[in-house]
């Protein structure tokens, strides 16, 4: 697995971004994939996960209704659509591939991590 995250940037509060995570080795189709984030001065936190076929998802409570995770296994890509962004969403976002077909909130359950893409939301 080799993950490449992209799509971050600077956006005003209320705006939208779509993050992408591509597996260039084309090997994560049987595994759950999640997004985590690390805000300045804070610990890494779980954001969202999607199961291996895309049928099961769950989210950090503070992003429910605003963020949507999805995947296209034909393109070896997982997306995170982020709408109604808030300044508190500012962080470096990382995608990660789970060790199994269903994701979890625990970083210890993930075997591979992308390099991160930075999201900055201005007020």
N, C-alpha and C positions, 0 to 999 in steps of 0.2 A: 504494500500500500504506500502510495506517495501522494499526500494531500496538498492541494494548492487552494488557499482561500483568497477571495478577492471581493471587491464591491464596496469596501469601506470608503469613507470620505467625510467631508464636513457638510452638515446640513442644519438648517434652522429648525427649531422646535416646531412640531407639527408636520414636518416633512417625512419623506420616505426614502428608504434605501433597500436594495436587494443584494444580499450576500450570496456568493456561490462558493461551493467547495467541490473541487474536481479531484477525482482519484485517477491519476495518470497511469497507474498500473492496472486499472480496471479489475480490482479484486474485492471491492467492498459491497458487492450486490447482495451478499448473504448476511450482512451485518447491519445492526442499527448504527445510525450516525446522529451525532448531537452537536449542538453549538453550546459553547461555554463563553464566558467573558470575564475579563479582569479589568476593573476600573482602577484608576490611579489611587494608590494607597490602600486598596482593598484586596481581599482574597478572591481567587477565581470562584465563579459561581456558575451553576448549571442554568441554561436558558431554555433549551427545547431539544426534543429528541423525536426521531421518526424511525419506525421499525423497518425491517429489511424490505418489506414489500410496500411500505408507505401507508399501511392501513391503520397503524396505531401511532398516535402522537400525544405528548403531554408537555406542559410548559411551566416555567417559573410563573408564579401567580401574578407578579407585577407586569408581565408582558402578555398575559392572556387577553385575547380580543384585539391585540395590536400587532402581534407577530404571528407569522404562519410559516411552519417548516414543511418542506415537501422534497420529493426526490424524483429523479428520472434515471432509472438504472440503465436505460439504453444509452444515456449520455454520461453515465458514471458521475453524476452531479447531484448534490444536495443544495437546496436553496433555503434562505431565511429572508422572507419578505417582512420588512419592518416598517410599519405605518405609525402615524401619530407619535413620532419620536419625541422623547423628552430629554432634557439635559442629563438626567440621571441614567440614561442609556449609554452615555459616553463611556467607552471602554475599548480594549482590544478584544476582538471576537475570534475565537478559535473553533474550528471544527475538529471532531474526534470520532474515530471509528471504534465501536464497541467490540468486546470479545465475543458477543453473542448476537442473536437476531433481534433482541428487544433491548432498548436502552435503559439507562438508569441515571440518577442524579449524581452518582458517585464517580469522581474522576478515576478512581482505582479500577473501574470496570472498563476502561478504555485503553486500547493497545497502541493506537497511532494518533498523532496530533499534527494538525497543520501549523503553519508558521504564524498565523494570526493576521487579521486585517483591522485597521484602526477606524473606529467610528467616533466622530465628535459631533455633538448636538449643541448648538448655541442657543441661548435663550433670547 
